[in-house]
Amino acid sequence: MINFNGNIQENNTVINNNNRGYAYGDVVFETIKSVHGKLLFFEDHYFRLMASMRIMRMEIPMNFTLEFLQDQILKTLEANQLSKSSSRIKLQVNRVEGGLYNPESNDVEYIISTKQLDEDFYLLDNDDYEVDLFKDFYVAPGLLSTLKTNNKALNVIGSIYAKENKLNNCLLLNTNKSVVEALNGNVFLVKGQTIKTPPIEDGCLKGVLRKQLIEIIKLMDNFTIVEESISPFEIQKADEMFITNVITGIQPVTKYRKKLFTKDVSKQLLQKLNVKVRLG
């Protein structure tokens, strides 16, 4: 079952080919994790969604409050009998039909869909996880690249490249040849007592879990968090690398070309992240 503009209905609705999200990628979305009906970091998701809609010049409805959208998500979970499970939720907001590149209206509609997850809390992946650079196309620095939209051609092609080359993931570069992010999350490098992640200005996704980890690291006495551009050459010198998103949590990278990484800091941060989830 999906939630379409507040109506719970079967997930077999065929969208019109004039749907602006489908036709032009005129859409923003949030991927949210719920644990037994609790929406993790929902306030951060909500404010990022509002900021994304403003950047896309969408009209934000008066009823689009945090409480309203939270209620609509919970209603959707209940309709799918997922209120007592863990779930992946996609909240998608697109501009209503009408117009070509230039829309006839800035009004919006929304769709909420859910999918059950196996694990309640974030677990450390002990399998090998290899990454490399994807250099066929580049991310443009700037605000548009930080949004979650349907314009993900680069991520799709990069994912196919990773599969063809038996990689678990790829690192994306911006037009300045700095490492921006992975195909499905933000990137962190550990060197000694310094943990580094690319700044938003470089074009990386303004990740919700990225924000949570920066807050966690700032409270730790033994590490310093730095938001600075990352050169590909720095990866070879790093002690550790990990990728973050709200569904997986922290994904340690074990190999980049001939470089092997440890997982010690990932383990520490994962424990603190799960504490934050339990207490939040």
C-alpha positions as CSV (number, residue, x, y, z in Angstrom):
1,M,0.0,0.0,0.0
2,I,1.2,3.5,-0.7
3,N,0.0,6.9,0.5
4,F,-0.8,9.3,-2.4
5,N,-1.7,12.7,-1.2
6,G,-3.2,11.4,2.0
7,N,-5.1,8.5,0.4
8,I,-4.0,4.9,1.2
9,Q,-4.2,2.8,-2.0
10,E,-2.8,-0.2,-3.7
11,N,0.7,0.1,-4.9
12,N,-0.3,-0.6,-8.5
13,T,-1.1,3.0,-9.6
14,V,0.3,3.8,-13.0
15,I,1.6,7.4,-13.0
16,N,0.7,9.6,-16.0
17,N,3.5,10.1,-18.5
18,N,3.0,13.9,-17.8
19,N,4.0,13.4,-14.1
20,R,6.7,16.0,-13.7
21,G,8.8,13.8,-11.5
22,Y,8.8,11.1,-14.2
23,A,9.1,13.5,-17.2
24,Y,11.6,16.0,-15.9
25,G,12.9,14.8,-12.6
26,D,11.0,17.7,-11.0
27,V,10.9,16.0,-7.7
28,V,12.7,15.7,-4.3
29,F,12.6,12.8,-1.9
30,E,13.7,11.6,1.5
31,T,14.7,8.1,2.4
32,I,13.9,7.5,6.1
33,K,14.5,4.6,8.4
34,S,11.8,3.6,10.9
35,V,12.2,1.3,13.8
36,H,9.0,0.0,15.4
37,G,7.2,3.1,14.3
38,K,9.9,5.5,15.4
39,L,11.2,7.7,12.5
40,L,15.0,8.0,13.0
41,F,16.3,11.6,12.7
42,F,13.0,12.7,11.3
43,E,13.5,16.4,12.2
44,D,16.6,16.5,10.1
45,H,14.8,14.8,7.2
46,Y,12.0,17.3,7.4
47,F,14.2,20.4,7.4
48,R,16.2,19.0,4.5
49,L,13.0,18.3,2.5
50,M,11.8,21.9,3.2
51,A,15.1,23.3,2.1
52,S,15.2,21.2,-1.0
53,M,11.7,22.3,-2.0
54,R,12.6,25.9,-1.6
55,I,15.8,25.5,-3.7
56,M,13.5,23.8,-6.4
57,R,11.1,26.7,-6.1
58,M,8.2,24.5,-5.1
59,E,5.2,25.9,-3.3
60,I,5.2,24.4,0.3
61,P,1.6,23.7,1.3
62,M,0.5,25.2,4.6
63,N,-0.3,21.8,6.0
64,F,3.2,20.4,5.3
65,T,4.2,20.6,8.9
66,L,6.6,18.1,10.6
67,E,3.6,16.7,12.5
68,F,1.5,16.3,9.4
69,L,4.1,14.4,7.4
70,Q,5.0,12.3,10.4
71,D,1.4,11.3,10.8
72,Q,1.1,10.5,7.1
73,I,4.2,8.2,7.2
74,L,2.9,6.4,10.4
75,K,-0.5,6.0,8.7
76,T,1.3,4.3,5.7
77,L,3.3,2.1,8.0
78,E,0.2,1.0,9.7
79,A,-1.6,0.2,6.4
80,N,1.4,-2.0,5.5
81,Q,1.4,-3.7,9.0
82,L,5.0,-2.4,9.5
83,S,4.4,-0.3,12.7
84,K,6.2,-3.0,14.8
85,S,9.0,-3.7,12.3
86,S,11.9,-1.8,10.8
87,S,11.2,-0.1,7.4
88,R,12.7,1.9,4.6
89,I,10.4,4.8,3.8
90,K,10.5,6.9,0.7
91,L,8.7,10.3,0.9
92,Q,8.6,11.8,-2.6
93,V,7.3,15.3,-3.4
94,N,6.9,16.3,-7.1
95,R,5.4,19.4,-8.8
96,V,1.9,18.8,-10.2
97,E,1.4,18.1,-13.9
98,G,1.4,21.0,-16.4
99,G,3.9,22.7,-18.6
100,L,7.2,21.6,-20.2
101,Y,10.5,22.7,-18.6
102,N,8.6,25.7,-17.4
103,P,5.9,24.4,-15.0
104,E,2.4,25.9,-15.1
105,S,2.1,25.6,-11.3
106,N,4.5,25.3,-8.4
107,D,2.0,23.3,-6.4
108,V,3.0,19.8,-5.3
109,E,1.8,16.3,-4.5
110,Y,3.4,13.5,-2.6
111,I,3.8,9.8,-2.5
112,I,4.9,7.7,0.6
113,S,6.0,4.1,0.1
114,T,7.5,1.6,2.5
115,K,9.6,-1.5,2.4
116,Q,10.4,-3.8,5.4
117,L,14.0,-4.0,6.7
118,D,15.6,-7.0,8.5
119,E,17.6,-5.2,11.1
120,D,16.4,-2.7,13.8
121,F,19.8,-1.2,14.6
122,Y,22.9,-0.5,12.6
123,L,25.3,-3.5,12.3
124,L,29.0,-3.6,11.4
125,D,29.6,-5.3,8.0
126,N,32.6,-7.6,8.4
127,D,32.7,-8.6,4.7
128,D,35.3,-7.3,2.3
129,Y,34.2,-4.1,0.7
130,E,36.2,-2.7,-2.3
131,V,35.8,0.7,-4.0
132,D,37.5,2.6,-6.7
133,L,37.1,6.0,-8.5
134,F,34.4,6.5,-11.1
135,K,35.9,8.9,-13.6
136,D,33.6,8.7,-16.6
137,F,31.4,11.6,-15.4
138,Y,31.7,14.3,-12.7
139,V,29.6,16.0,-10.1
140,A,29.1,19.7,-10.4
141,P,29.8,21.6,-7.2
142,G,26.9,23.6,-6.0
143,L,23.5,23.4,-4.2
144,L,21.7,21.3,-6.9
145,S,24.1,18.5,-6.4
146,T,23.4,18.3,-2.7
147,L,19.6,17.6,-3.2
148,K,18.0,14.1,-3.4
149,T,16.2,14.2,-6.7
150,N,15.3,11.8,-9.5
151,N,18.2,13.1,-11.5
152,K,20.6,10.3,-10.7
153,A,21.9,9.3,-14.1
154,L,25.5,9.5,-12.8
155,N,24.8,7.2,-9.9
156,V,23.0,4.7,-12.1
157,I,25.9,4.5,-14.7
158,G,28.4,4.4,-11.8
159,S,26.6,1.5,-10.2
160,I,26.7,-0.4,-13.5
161,Y,30.4,0.3,-13.8
162,A,30.9,-0.9,-10.2
163,K,29.1,-4.2,-11.0
164,E,31.0,-4.7,-14.2
165,N,34.3,-4.3,-12.4
166,K,33.3,-6.4,-9.4
167,L,33.4,-3.4,-7.0
168,N,31.1,-2.9,-4.1
169,N,30.9,0.9,-4.7
170,C,32.5,3.8,-6.4
171,L,33.7,7.2,-5.3
172,L,32.5,10.1,-7.3
173,L,34.6,13.1,-8.2
174,N,33.5,16.7,-8.8
175,T,34.7,18.8,-11.7
176,N,37.6,20.0,-9.5
177,K,38.7,16.3,-9.3
178,S,38.0,16.2,-5.6
179,V,36.4,13.1,-4.0
180,V,32.8,14.1,-3.3
181,E,30.9,11.0,-2.1
182,A,30.1,7.4,-2.8
183,L,27.4,6.2,-5.2
184,N,25.0,5.8,-2.2
185,G,26.3,7.8,0.7
186,N,28.8,10.3,2.1
187,V,32.5,9.5,2.5
188,F,34.7,9.9,5.6
189,L,38.5,9.4,5.7
190,V,40.5,8.7,8.9
191,K,44.1,9.6,9.2
192,G,45.6,9.4,12.7
193,Q,43.3,11.4,15.0
194,T,41.6,13.4,12.2
195,I,38.4,12.4,10.5
196,K,37.8,14.2,7.2
197,T,34.7,14.5,5.0
198,P,34.1,16.7,1.9
199,P,32.2,20.0,2.5
200,I,28.7,20.6,1.1
201,E,30.2,23.2,-1.2
202,D,32.0,20.5,-3.1
203,G,28.6,19.0,-4.2
204,C,28.2,16.1,-1.8
205,L,24.8,15.1,-0.6
206,K,23.7,16.9,2.5
207,G,23.4,13.6,4.3
208,V,21.3,13.2,7.4
209,L,23.6,10.5,8.8
210,R,26.6,12.6,7.8
211,K,25.2,15.4,10.1
212,Q,24.7,12.9,12.9
213,L,28.2,11.6,12.7
214,I,29.8,15.0,12.6
215,E,27.9,15.8,15.8
216,I,29.1,12.6,17.4
217,I,32.7,13.1,16.4
218,K,32.7,16.7,17.8
219,L,31.9,15.3,21.2
220,M,34.8,12.8,21.1
221,D,38.1,13.9,22.8
222,N,40.3,11.6,20.7
223,F,39.2,12.7,17.3
224,T,38.9,15.9,15.3
225,I,36.3,16.3,12.4
226,V,37.3,18.4,9.4
227,E,35.1,19.4,6.5
228,E,37.6,19.9,3.6
229,S,38.1,18.8,0.0
230,I,39.6,15.4,-0.4
231,S,42.1,14.6,-3.1
232,P,42.2,11.1,-4.5
233,F,45.9,10.9,-3.4
234,E,44.8,11.2,0.3
235,I,42.9,7.9,0.1
236,Q,46.2,6.0,-0.3
237,K,47.5,7.6,2.9
238,A,44.4,7.1,5.0
239,D,44.1,4.6,7.8
240,E,40.4,4.0,7.4
241,M,37.5,4.9,5.0
242,F,33.8,4.5,5.5
243,I,30.6,5.4,3.7
244,T,27.4,6.5,5.5
245,N,23.7,6.6,4.8
246,V,20.6,6.4,7.0
247,I,19.7,2.8,5.9
248,T,23.0,1.1,6.2
249,G,24.5,3.3,8.9
250,I,28.3,3.0,8.6
251,Q,29.8,0.9,5.8
252,P,33.6,0.3,6.3
253,V,35.7,0.2,3.2
254,T,38.3,-2.6,3.3
255,K,40.1,-2.0,0.0
256,Y,40.9,0.8,-2.5
257,R,43.2,-0.4,-5.3
258,K,46.1,-1.9,-3.4
259,K,45.4,0.0,-0.2
260,L,43.8,-2.0,2.7
261,F,42.0,-0.3,5.5
262,T,41.2,-1.0,9.2
263,K,37.7,-0.8,10.8
264,D,38.6,0.4,14.3
265,V,37.1,3.9,14.1
266,S,34.0,2.6,12.3
267,K,33.3,0.2,15.2
268,Q,33.6,3.0,17.7
269,L,31.3,5.4,15.8
270,L,28.8,2.6,15.1
271,Q,28.4,2.0,18.9
272,K,27.9,5.7,19.6
273,L,25.4,5.9,16.7
274,N,23.3,3.1,18.0
275,V,23.3,4.7,21.4
276,K,22.0,7.9,19.8
277,V,19.3,5.9,18.0
278,R,18.2,4.2,21.2
279,L,18.1,7.5,23.2
280,G,16.7,9.7,20.5
